[in-house]
Amino acid sequence: MADEHELIDRLLSDSALGEWLVRQRWFASKSGVLSGTEVFDAANVNDEQSLTLAIVLARFATGTHELYQLPLGVRSGVTEGGGGHDGLIATADGSAVLDGLTEPSRAAALMARIDAAGEVETRLGSFLFRRAEGTTPLPPRGTVRVLDIEQSNSSLVFSDRVVLKIYRRLEPGINPELEMLRFFGMQGFEQVAPLHGWYEYESPSLATTMGIAQEYVADAVGGWELALDEIAVDPEAFLARLAQLGALTASMHNTLALDAEDPAFSPEEPSAEWLALLTATIDEEIEQLFLQLPPDERLGPIAGRGEDVRARLAMRNRVGLSGRLIRTHGDYHLGQTLHSPRGWVVIDFEGEPARSLSDRRRKRSALRDVAGMLRSFAYLVAASSVLRGKVAPPEFEKRAREAFLGEYMATVDRSLLPAGEAAIASLMSIFELERAIYELHYEIEHRPEWVVIPVAGIQRLLESA
């Protein structure tokens, strides 16, 4: 409906949109100064025209911009100031744009469009909806609920059969999660939730993945939650589960190395330039972080030791390197796993949200994923005390690392790894250092009380042989 399009354009040009955007958990640049917003493109996606997909451009005072996806509806009769509700973008004239994901009937229209497949034309291009081959549409008028578990995206579960993830911040190019799920489906790898469908946007100036739908694993518990539950009551059982996870992780990496023909997935031989670029990137991150360390006694063990960390990194860089580079998970930790009666399931293949999409699609050593999971065990031990009031058993982190690594090394295709234990340990420590630096930056910004965890990890890497 043209009138609704015009109304949405008018409402989204109101200053209320910027105020609403910066309050959302998924808004990436909370420290930036927003200078304005505008609708880049939009279209109704259902016959009732109750849901409009809008791509909104957020401009910053620095001259940069970001693109965000907003599934929207219009509501009238909202009093001034009504925008305090997280789902409403109210304006002074008593009208409002509604985040369509907060109302099940509107959200269901998006899932129905994916099941129907096809194309919806926009003013500049098209929204393309796809249902994966071999899947069946969901029944009409099923249940819809929001999953309150994510920060960078929004997810909804339909009829306890399919979970739809809506990417809020959009970047040009295919999202690595869609790429990976399609690849795993073609390879027959069963320890991921199968792809049900997806939708994307195409125009002469922008092509981007907007969302994916996967099978919902209804009988699963999150790996992080399971770990916190079992570490205090049955740590031996969880150590056995970690051994299984190690084997699964190796199988995942072996699968990702199978296709020698697809340029996006074919394994590559690392070069001296690759390792130099890796260490130079981490070196720069170390320099920037240590120059900005705030005065905090919890940072005492590493305060002023930036040069020591960089020297240790340079020393490890000298160890010979071989192995191959493959596509990896990219942000691997216990929170990216589920455990169900059928075993472990790996989820969330987007990579680290703070990194660019092109960086997240880059081929890397499989050991980077392994290092991320090992760092997760350090967090688990600390979180057991902080979140559950339960002290982890003595040396649990050490035993967890051994359980996971033992089965991983026994299962992985060794041609993916450097030759020799010294080279493996050296490269692993580089990736653990990279992860700990990433963690430290995050904790300083968001959870200062948790900085002791990455500090301990950095300190350990400084003191290790």
Secondary structure as GFF3:
##gff-version 3
##sequence-region A 1 465
A	DSSP	alpha_helix	2	12	.	.	.	ID=ss1
A	DSSP	alpha_helix	15	21	.	.	.	ID=ss2
A	DSSP	beta_strand	34	44	.	.	.	ID=ss3
A	DSSP	beta_strand	52	60	.	.	.	ID=ss4
A	DSSP	beta_strand	65	76	.	.	.	ID=ss5
A	DSSP	three_ten_helix	82	84	.	.	.	ID=ss6
A	DSSP	beta_strand	88	90	.	.	.	ID=ss7
A	DSSP	beta_strand	95	99	.	.	.	ID=ss8
A	DSSP	three_ten_helix	100	102	.	.	.	ID=ss9
A	DSSP	alpha_helix	104	116	.	.	.	ID=ss10
A	DSSP	beta_strand	118	121	.	.	.	ID=ss11
A	DSSP	beta_strand	126	131	.	.	.	ID=ss12
A	DSSP	beta_strand	144	147	.	.	.	ID=ss13
A	DSSP	beta_strand	153	158	.	.	.	ID=ss14
A	DSSP	beta_strand	162	167	.	.	.	ID=ss15
A	DSSP	beta_strand	169	170	.	.	.	ID=ss16
A	DSSP	alpha_helix	176	187	.	.	.	ID=ss17
A	DSSP	beta_strand	195	203	.	.	.	ID=ss18
A	DSSP	beta_strand	206	215	.	.	.	ID=ss19
A	DSSP	beta_strand	221	222	.	.	.	ID=ss20
A	DSSP	alpha_helix	223	233	.	.	.	ID=ss21
A	DSSP	alpha_helix	235	256	.	.	.	ID=ss22
A	DSSP	alpha_helix	272	291	.	.	.	ID=ss23
A	DSSP	three_ten_helix	297	299	.	.	.	ID=ss24
A	DSSP	alpha_helix	306	316	.	.	.	ID=ss25
A	DSSP	three_ten_helix	334	336	.	.	.	ID=ss26
A	DSSP	beta_strand	337	340	.	.	.	ID=ss27
A	DSSP	beta_strand	343	346	.	.	.	ID=ss28
A	DSSP	alpha_helix	357	360	.	.	.	ID=ss29
A	DSSP	alpha_helix	367	388	.	.	.	ID=ss30
A	DSSP	alpha_helix	396	411	.	.	.	ID=ss31
A	DSSP	three_ten_helix	414	416	.	.	.	ID=ss32
A	DSSP	alpha_helix	421	446	.	.	.	ID=ss33
A	DSSP	three_ten_helix	448	450	.	.	.	ID=ss34
A	DSSP	alpha_helix	452	463	.	.	.	ID=ss35
###
